Amino acid sequence: MKYSPATGPPVTLNCEFCQQRQQLGGPIWAESLHDKDFVERILSALERNNSKRFKTAERIQGVLSMVTEVSVK
């Protein structure tokens, strides 16, 4: 059995810009990407340890802070 991307036409058979055949992608993930409670616990642990344990603590804190802002749940 051969697996390949599904093809449309979701709109037209070919793309109006590049003239290539339209293709469908999926399935897509429609739920939250991150566990906000877990991320907040990690941020708290970083703050409690004064960020001394990891040399990249500021970077970790920045990324996790951004994750809490984009989390839906």
N, C-alpha and C positions, 0 to 999 in steps of 0.2 A: 504494500500500500504506500502510495506517495502522498506526503503532506505538502501543501503549498498554500499561500495566502488566498483568501477568497477574492473573487473579482466581482465588480459591480454589475450593472451601472447604478451607483447611488445617485448620480446626477446624469451625466452623459457618458457614453462609452469611453471617450478620450478626453484628456485634460485640454482645456482651451489654450493653455500657455505652452506646454511642451509636447502636446499631441500624443503622449504616452497613454496606454490603457489605464483607467482608474482601477485602484485596488482597495479593498477593505482591510482594516486591521482590527485585531481584537482577539479574544475578549479583553475588555478594559477592567481595571480595578475601580469600583465605584464607592468604596468605603474609605475610612480614615487611613492615612498612611502611617501614622505614628500613635503610640499610646501616650497620651498627654500626661497621665498620672506618673508613668514611669520616667518620662523626660523631666518632669518637675522634681521627682525624687533624686535624679542624677544631679540636677542643678543645685538642689539643697545640699547634697553630699559635697559637691565642689566648693560651695560657700563655707561649709563647716570645716573643711580641711584647708581653708585659706588658699586653695589652688596651688599648694606647694608640691603636691605629689606628681603632677604632670607638668612638663615644660610647655605644653601647648594648652594649658588650662583656659587661657583667655579665648583661644580659638574654639575650643570645645564649648565654652560658655556661650560664645556668639552664635555658633551653629544651633545649639539646643534652644537658645532664646528665640531664634527665628522659627524653629520647629513649633514652639508653643504658640507663636502668633498665627501660624498657618493651620494648626490643628483645628478641626471642626468639632470633634467630640470632647 
